Amino acid sequence: MPLIDFALLARLVSELDALDDRMDQGLRRADLNYTLCVSTGIQEPEVALARARCLLASQREASAAQHEVEVA
């Protein structure tokens, strides 16, 4: 099972979300998509982005559940 760098995934997703469709940002988008694909092990950028969002949501839920256990 590959190690997941949640901080990296969060940064990549956040930066991709912040980009607009201007031509001068096309290279940056390509770089971010490449890194996201490598990080998730998925070749298609759209699928890799969806997987990253799913992983981040699961990680947030796990962190919230852990916090509830620690508080109780």
Backbone bond lengths (Angstrom), bond angles and torsions (degrees), N, CA, C in turn:
res aa  C-N    CA-C-N  psi(-1)  N-CA   C-N-CA  omega(-1)  CA-C   N-CA-C  phi
1 M - - - 1.456 - - 1.528 108.88 -
2 P 1.335 117.44 127.24 1.471 119.72 -178.41 1.527 111.27 -70.68
3 L 1.316 114.67 149.81 1.458 119.85 174.63 1.518 109.00 -76.53
4 I 1.303 116.15 140.37 1.458 120.75 -178.08 1.519 108.78 -109.83
5 D 1.312 116.44 124.43 1.461 122.01 175.69 1.531 106.91 -95.08
6 F 1.330 115.29 93.39 1.459 120.10 -175.69 1.531 112.31 -64.17
7 A 1.316 116.94 -34.04 1.468 119.79 178.58 1.522 110.34 -64.29
8 L 1.323 116.92 -41.87 1.465 120.85 178.13 1.517 110.44 -65.36
9 L 1.332 117.11 -46.07 1.461 119.63 179.02 1.521 111.31 -59.19
10 A 1.321 116.45 -43.47 1.469 120.08 -179.95 1.527 110.81 -62.38
11 R 1.328 116.78 -41.36 1.463 120.05 179.61 1.522 110.99 -65.44
12 L 1.329 117.15 -44.05 1.464 121.19 -179.90 1.527 111.31 -62.28
13 V 1.323 116.58 -46.90 1.469 120.67 -179.62 1.524 109.98 -63.10
14 S 1.318 116.37 -44.20 1.463 120.70 -179.90 1.527 111.17 -61.78
15 E 1.311 116.33 -44.20 1.461 119.18 -179.06 1.528 111.44 -68.34
16 L 1.329 117.10 -38.84 1.466 119.89 176.56 1.524 110.83 -63.31
17 D 1.329 116.82 -41.11 1.462 120.49 178.94 1.523 111.82 -64.26
18 A 1.326 117.43 -30.28 1.461 121.61 -176.94 1.534 112.51 -80.36
19 L 1.327 117.64 -18.99 1.466 120.34 -179.22 1.525 110.07 -72.53
20 D 1.314 115.27 146.26 1.459 118.56 171.26 1.525 107.74 -106.86
21 D 1.299 117.45 -169.35 1.464 121.30 -174.12 1.518 113.75 -93.55
22 R 1.316 118.03 19.62 1.464 119.75 178.61 1.530 110.03 -65.21
23 M 1.301 115.97 146.04 1.454 121.78 -177.85 1.525 112.03 -60.93
24 D 1.336 117.96 -36.28 1.457 120.08 -176.09 1.529 112.19 -70.62
25 Q 1.326 117.79 -9.53 1.458 120.57 178.39 1.525 112.39 -101.17
26 G 1.315 116.46 2.78 1.462 120.41 -179.16 1.513 113.04 -62.93
27 L 1.319 117.65 -40.47 1.456 120.87 179.84 1.521 110.60 -67.37
28 R 1.335 116.72 -41.64 1.468 119.90 178.49 1.522 110.03 -63.43
29 R 1.334 117.07 -41.62 1.469 120.66 178.26 1.532 110.02 -61.49
30 A 1.311 116.97 -42.30 1.467 120.78 178.83 1.528 110.66 -62.52
31 D 1.327 117.16 -42.49 1.466 121.03 178.04 1.526 111.19 -62.43
32 L 1.324 116.59 -45.61 1.464 120.79 179.87 1.524 111.01 -64.30
33 N 1.332 116.46 -42.35 1.468 119.84 178.69 1.523 111.14 -62.77
34 Y 1.332 116.66 -41.42 1.465 120.30 178.59 1.529 110.46 -60.42
35 T 1.329 116.33 -48.28 1.465 120.46 -178.99 1.522 110.77 -63.55
36 L 1.314 117.06 -39.13 1.458 121.20 177.87 1.531 110.72 -64.13
37 C 1.316 116.90 -42.15 1.469 120.60 178.40 1.527 110.86 -63.06
38 V 1.319 116.99 -43.84 1.463 120.55 178.54 1.523 110.02 -64.19
39 S 1.320 116.76 -42.36 1.471 121.56 -176.93 1.523 112.93 -66.38
40 T 1.323 116.91 -32.48 1.463 120.43 -178.46 1.527 112.72 -97.48
41 G 1.321 117.11 -15.87 1.456 120.32 -177.09 1.515 113.16 76.96
42 I 1.333 116.61 20.62 1.461 122.51 -178.21 1.527 108.12 -118.25
43 Q 1.330 117.14 132.84 1.456 120.99 -173.40 1.519 114.92 -79.88
44 E 1.317 118.68 -28.92 1.459 121.56 -177.29 1.532 109.26 -89.29
45 P 1.347 117.37 122.07 1.473 120.41 -176.54 1.526 114.30 -56.24
46 E 1.328 118.19 -40.68 1.460 120.07 -178.83 1.530 111.45 -65.39
47 V 1.330 115.69 -40.09 1.465 120.84 179.21 1.527 109.67 -70.19
48 A 1.335 116.71 -40.11 1.466 120.77 178.29 1.528 110.64 -62.45
49 L 1.330 117.17 -40.29 1.459 120.88 178.83 1.528 110.42 -65.53
50 A 1.309 117.57 -42.71 1.466 121.06 178.02 1.528 110.41 -63.11
51 R 1.314 117.11 -41.36 1.466 121.40 178.59 1.532 110.51 -64.48
52 A 1.334 116.35 -42.13 1.464 120.19 178.90 1.525 110.31 -61.80
53 R 1.316 117.27 -43.59 1.467 120.52 178.33 1.527 111.01 -61.48
54 C 1.315 116.84 -40.67 1.461 121.85 178.78 1.532 110.64 -64.84
55 L 1.319 116.85 -45.28 1.462 121.01 178.68 1.522 111.30 -61.56
56 L 1.316 116.70 -42.96 1.462 120.56 -179.77 1.529 111.09 -65.79
57 A 1.322 116.97 -39.49 1.462 120.31 177.89 1.530 110.35 -64.49
58 S 1.311 116.88 -42.33 1.467 120.90 178.76 1.525 110.74 -63.99
59 Q 1.314 115.63 -39.66 1.465 119.91 179.94 1.523 110.77 -66.32
60 R 1.341 116.73 -40.09 1.472 120.17 177.69 1.525 110.50 -63.86
61 E 1.326 116.86 -41.99 1.465 120.79 179.06 1.525 110.94 -63.96
62 A 1.329 116.69 -41.77 1.463 120.57 179.36 1.527 110.73 -65.47
63 S 1.324 116.47 -39.23 1.461 120.16 178.44 1.528 110.96 -65.99
64 A 1.316 116.76 -40.61 1.470 120.54 179.11 1.523 110.25 -65.85
65 A 1.322 117.86 -41.08 1.454 121.37 179.17 1.528 110.57 -65.55
66 Q 1.326 117.07 -40.30 1.456 121.21 177.98 1.530 110.48 -63.54
67 H 1.321 115.28 -40.27 1.477 120.07 179.13 1.521 110.28 -63.27
68 E 1.339 117.04 -40.95 1.458 120.94 178.97 1.527 110.87 -62.90
69 V 1.324 117.20 -38.79 1.465 121.32 179.21 1.527 109.93 -66.58
70 E 1.333 116.76 -42.35 1.460 120.72 -179.55 1.525 112.27 -66.09
71 V 1.312 116.79 -34.93 1.463 121.09 -178.62 1.532 110.67 -74.72
72 A 1.325 116.51 -35.57 1.468 120.96 -175.94 1.484 113.37 -71.79
